[in-house]
Amino acid sequence: MKHQSESTGHVGNLTPEQWGALGEIWSFLLHLWYSEPSSPTRSNSMHPRRASSHGFSIAASNDEVQNHNGEHQPMSSGSSGHHHKHHRRGSSSTGGERRSISPPPASPTRLSQSFYQPSIASSPPTGSHSPINNHIHSGSTFLPGGAASAAAALRRSSAKLKPWLPAKKFTFKYSPAEYQTAFWAFVQAEHPDTAVLRFLRARKWNVEKAMEMLILALEWRISMGVDEVVQESEEALEAKYPGFLEQLKTGKVIFRGHDRQGRPLCLLDPSLHNQHAQSHQAVQKLSIYVIETARMMLRPPVETISVVFDMSSFSMSNMDWPTTKFFIHAAEACYPELLGVCVVHKAPWIFGALWKAISPMLDPVIRAKIKFTNNRKDLEEFIAPDQLMKGKAYEGEDDVPYQYVGPEADKKDLVREDPEAKQRALARRKEMELTFERLTEIWQGQKQLSSSAAVIQERNEVGMRMADTWWATEPYTRARTVYHRIGAIQPPGHSLVDSV
């Protein structure tokens, strides 16, 4: 089946003004992650060493890293720090002495900030023989110390970052390292610009509002334990949140097929929901599981999903206000521009009163994406019959019944245990992240869009290649889901199975 593709975040379609807005967001992020405290009275104790989750901090030296015990270890080709929480402050040195990266600050202010000087304006343009180009174009194997060199360059040039001019006080909840880790976890296999553009579009290109929305979304990911949901197996989540697994088994929310725009279909049957059958936490974790699973099914240029509610058997006993509010907040504020269309099919008359209460809670953009259908002909405007289930209110042609495939049917480990392969994959991903940040910093240091065309192209190529590095880390960082087990989630280039 051929699909009409859609793309909401392709950077090639941006106007110069929109490019400027994108650059401001990236300047803000780099400032948060790498800049020095603006006040000399601020205590260094406020900025603990950003340590890697793998036992070492990112160092400027090309041949050594530091572990948690303060010992020095040689850095092998392709290894680097990853997802660091702390930095160790060190003085500049020459020769064979080690230079460690100074810590980023915990910002004293919070968003709605005026960026009178968004440009970093700190690095010279790259040439064909620049270290950053050599690093990027070294082939499939990254140069030793590439991540350390990129991080050190970012750290050195951050001293020239223009100060923030806050419009109001707002204290950050987490360390800069935690925001940085949460951001790259959010990006996943997307082009990093696509992830940022979601927030800009959601806030109609208002830079300050988009910045605030982005930070709040990252804080939500940290506080809600999104990493836990994607890293833990379904059985482990069931042990922690009783009722989680039963929700998957009932089939009240499943992924199957695509709509006419080529978007993955999420089918929900609210009549199978009983808010007292599991804890509210279990429902929240399932919601996160569903959204994160949906994002893994996206393939460029498709960047959104479609949701279909089968409301034919809905009754008031299925209404769950806390879950409804949670899901609306997550969809609007934490995963912006992920919804392509939401079809509410065969809603009973009683839903009319509920819709009057729900609709004011929705952002106008989200509300405009909600469509009501009452018969197969209406539904076929959005979805072809062969993509809809038979024997349901959809009246489709897909006659394969839903069946949950549990882990016992899959002999592979839920998360692969291969320390060396995992370290190589994570190190390569980290180097790509730092390289992209470095190219972003160079791009923002150049005054004219036309003069930075080569850097922008190089940066875009790195951004597109990051998907491969993310998929390489995925087996070691994310638990397999039922959709892995049936083949619906596979790295790009593999065949996708649309049915359960």
N, C-alpha and C positions, 0 to 999 in steps of 0.2 A: 504494500500500500504506500503510495506516495503522499508525502505530507508537505503542506505549505509551511516553510520555515518562518520563524520570527526571531528578531533580535532586538532587545531593548537597550543593550549596553555597549554596542559596538562603538569604539572610540573614533573610528574613521568618520562617523556622522556628526561629530561635535563641531559647533561653531567656535571661533576664537574665544568668545566670552565663556562658553562652557568649558573649554580647555583651561581657561584661567581659573574657573571654579574648582575643577578637578585638581589643578596644581595647588590651590590653597589648602584643600583637604590633605593632600600629601605633605605639604609643608608643615601643617599642623601635626600630623602623625610623626614625622621625623623630629620635629621640635620636642614633642612629648617623649619620644623614645631615647633621644640622644643629647639634648641640650643640657648645659650646666645650670645650676640654680642661679637665678638672677640676683639674689640677695647674698652678700658676703657674710651676713650674720647667721645664715642658715647652717645648722649643724650637719656635719658629714654623717652623723649617725642616722639621719633621716633617709639616707640613700644606701642601703645595704648592698653588698656585692651581689651581682646578678649571676647566679650559678646555674650551670646547665643541669637539666634533669638527668643527664647521663654522667654527671660527676666532674665536669670541668667547666671553666669559664672561657669565654672567647678572648683570646689574647692577640696582641698585634704582631707577635713574633710568628714567623712562618714555620718554626720547627718545634714549638712546645706549647703545651696547655697546662693549666693548673687544675688539680683535682680538689675535692672538697677538703682534703686534709692539708692543703697548702703545698703539696708536693708537685714537682714538675715532671711532666711526662712528654715524650716525643709525640708530635702530631704526624700521623701517617697520612699519605696521600688520600684525599677525599674525606678525611675526618674533620669534624668541627663541632663547636658547641651547638646546642639546640634548645629552644624553649627555656631560656634562662630566666631565673627569678632574681638574681642579684649580680652586681658588678663588684670588682675589687679596684679600689682607686690606686693608681701608681703614678710615679713621676715619669716625665719624658726622659729617654735615655738614648744613647747611641751605641754603635759597636754591637757587641754580643749581649748586651744587657737586655732584659725583658721589659717591654712596655705594656702594661695592662690598660684596659679601657676604663676611663672614669665613669662613674655611675650616672645614669640619668636621674633627674629629679622627680620627686613626688610633687606635682604642680600645686601651688597654693591657691589657684583659681580654677574656676570651672565655666566653661563654655559661654555661649552668647558673647563671644569676644570679637573685638574689632581688629581686623587684620589690615592695618594701614600699610604694612610692608610684607606681603606674603612671600616674596621671593627669598630663597636662602642666599643666593648670590655669593657662593663661596668657592666653587670649583671651576677650573678652566675647562674649556671644551675638550672632549676626548679626541684623539687622533687614531689613525689606523694602528699605531704601535703602542697605544696607551695600555697601562696595566689592566684597566677594566676590560678593554677589548680583548687583550690576550687571555684574560681569565674566561671571558664568555665564549670565545671562539676556540678554546683549547680542545674541542671535540667532546666526546661522551664522558671522558675522564676529566674531572676538574683539577686545576693545579693545586699542589700542596699549599696549604695556608691561605687559599683564596678567600675563605670566609673571614679569617682573621684579618687579612689585609683590607678587605672591604669594610669590615666593622671599624678597623682603626682609622681608615680614611673618613668614614662618617663621623667618628668621634672627634677627629682633629678639626674638621670643617664646621662642626656644630658650634664652635666658639664664635663663628661669624653669623649665626642665626640672629635675625632681628627679634627683639623682645616682644612678648605678647602685650597687648594693651587691653586688659580685661574690662568689659562693660559692667560686670558684676562678680561678686565672690561666689565661688562654688567649689567645694573641696572634692577632689577625686577620692574614690573609695579604695582604689587598688594601686599597686606600684606600676610605674611605666612598663616594666618587664611583663607584668601580667596582662596589661592592655595589648602589648605587642604580640604576646603568645596567643591571646584570645582572637586578635584580628586575623593572624595567619591561619588559625584553626577555622575561622569563619570562611576565609577565602576558599579553602579546599582546592578543587581542581579548576576553579574559575580563573580567568584573567584577573589579576588584582584590581585593575581599573574597573572591571565589570562590577566587582563587589562594592567599590566606592560609589560608582554611579547609581547603584540602587538607592542609596541614601540621598544623593543629590536630587534624583528625579522624584523621590517620595516627598521631598521638601521644596519642590518646584525651583530648584537651583539656588535656594537661599543657603549660602555657605555656612553661616553661623548655626542655623537650625539643623542643617545636615550634620555638622560636626557634633552638635549636642545629641542628635538622634543616634549617631554612630557610637559615641561613648556610652550612652545609656544601653544600647543593644549589647555592647561588649560586657558591660557590667551585669546585664541580665544573664548572659551566657555563663559568666563566672559564678554568679550567685545560684543559678538554677542547676549547676553541675552538668552542663551539656556534655562535657568531656566524659563524665561518668557514664552517661547514657550510651554514647557511641563506643566506649571501650569495654563495657561490661556485656557479657552474653545475655541472651534473653532469659535463661534460667537463673543467672545471677541477679538480674533485675527483679525477677519473680520472688527470689528469696528475700530481697530487701524491701520490695513493694508488692505485697501479696495482691494478686488480682491482675498484675501486669500481663502475664502470659495468657490468661484466660481471654483477655480482650483481643489478642491476636488470633486465638483459636476460633472465636465466634465469627470472625470475618466482618465485624462491624466497620472496619476500615481496611481496605485492601487496595493494592495497585494492580492495574490490569489495562493494557492497551494504551492507545493514544487518541487524542482528539484530531479534528481536521487540520489543526495548525501544527501537528507533530508534537504536541505537549503531552507528557505523561499524565495518565488519568488516575486520580485518587477517588475511589468509590466509597461513600459512607452510607451506612444504614443506621440512623439514630434509633430505630425501633429495637435494635439489639443492645442498646445502652441502658444500664440500670445504675444510677449514681450510688446506690447503696451496696453494689456487688463488690466494690473495691474502694480503696482509700482515694481521696482527692489527689494525693501524691502519685499514686499509681496511674491515674488518668493523665496527670501532668507529664510524667515520664513517657507515657505512650504518645502523647502529643508531640513531644520533642523527638522521640524515635521516628514518628511518622514524617515530620518535616525534614529531619536530617536524612532519612531514607529517600525522600522525594528528591532532594538536592543531588544525591548520588546518581539519580537516573537522568539527569539533564545532560544533553549532549549539544555542544555548539552547532548551530547558532541559537538553538532553543534555550531560553533562560527562565521560563516560567512553567508552572504546572496548571492543570485543570482539575477542579473538584466537582463532583456530582453527588448531591444529597438525594437519596431515595426516601422521600417523605411519605410514601403511600401508606405505611403502617404506623406512622408516628402518632403518639398520644401524649397527653400531659405528663404521664408517668415517666416518660423518657426525657423530659426537660431537666436540664442541669445547668443552672445559672452560673455557678462558679467555674465550671468547665468552659461554658460559652464565653465568659469574660476573659478567661485565661487564653483561650485559643485566638480570640479577636486581638488581644494585646500582642501575642506572639506573632501573628500574621502581619499585623500593621506595623508594629514598632521594632520588631527584632529580626524579621525576615522580609524587609520591604521589597516590593516589586517582584515577589516570587509567584504571586497568584496571577494567572492569565485570565481565567474566567471561573465563576462558581455558578453551577446550574442547580437550582432547587426544583426537583421533579415531583410532580403530583402532590403538592403540599395540601393538607386538609384545611377546611375552613377555619379551624381553631388556630392554625398557624398565623392567620392574618393579625390576630391580636398580639401574638408574640413578636411578629415582625415590626409592629408599631413601637414595641419596646426596644427591639434590637437595633433597628436601622439608625436611630440617633447616635448609637455608640460607635458606628462605623465612620471611618474617614470617607469623604465624598468620592474619592478615587476608587476605594474598595467597593463602596456601595454601587457605583456605576458598573462594576464588573459582575454583579450578581444578576442572574437571569432566571426567570421562572418559566417552566415548561409544564404542560399538562398531558401531552400525548407523545407518541413515538415520532410523529412528523416534526413537532417542535424540537424534540431532542436531536433529531438527525441534522438539524441546522448546525449543530456543534460537533456531533460525533457520528461516525459512520456505523451502521448496524452491526458490522462484523467485529467492531471493537466494544460492543456492549453485551452484557451477560443475558443469556436466555433464561426464562423461568423467573425473572425478576420484573419489577415495574418498568424496567428499561425496554423490555420486549426486544432484546437484541438477538443476534445470531450466534454468539459464542456460547456453546452448550457444555463447556467444561466447568464442572462445579468447583467451588472454592474448597480447598483443603489445606490446612496448615501443615507444613512439613517441618517437623522438629529436628533438633540437633542430632538425635539418635540416628537419623537417616543419612547423616553426613559424617563420613569417617575422618574428614580433615579437622585439624585443630581450629578452634574458633578464632584464636589469634596466634599467628605463627611464632614459634620460639626458635629464632636463629639470631643470636646476639650479633654476630659479625655482619650478616646481611642487613639486619635492622640498622646497625650503626652506619653502614655505608649509605643506605637509603635515606636515613634521617640527615646525615651529614651533607649529602648532595642537595637535599631539599633546602637545608639551612643556607647553603652557599647560594642557591638560586634566590632565596628571599633577600639575603644581604646584597647580592649583585643587583637585584631589582631596586632595592632601596638606594644603593649608591648611584645607579643611573638616574633615578628619580631626583636625587639631590643635585646631580650635574645638570639635568634638564631644568630644574628650578633656578639654578645659578646662571642660566643664560637668559638674557633680557628679551630677545625676540623669538617668537615661535618659529619663524623661518630659519633662524640661525641654528636652531636646535633640532632640525629635521632628522639628521643622522642619528642623534642620541635617542630621539623619540622612536625611530624605527628599530634601533637596537634594543631599546627598552621593551618595545612591543613584542619583539621576537622572544625575548626572555620570558615575558609574561605568558605568552602562548605555550612555551616549552615547560612552564611550571606545572601544567596539568600532568605531564608524564611523570615528573618527580613525585607529585602527590600520590598518584596511583601506585607508584613503587613503594611508598611508605604505608599505604592503606592496609595491606595484610598484617602489618606489625603493630598498627596503632588503633585499629577498629575491629570490633567483634563482627563476626559474620551474622547476617540477618537471614530471615526466611527467604528474602529475595536474592541473597547470595546463593542460597542452597538450591533454588529453582533456576538459577541462571539469569535472572532479570537484572542483576547488578554485576557487571563485568567491566574491566578496563576498556576504553575505546578501542575499536578494532575487533572486538569479540562480538559474536552474535548475541542479540538480546532476545530473551523469551518473554513474550507479552502476557502469557497466561499462567495461572496458578494451577 
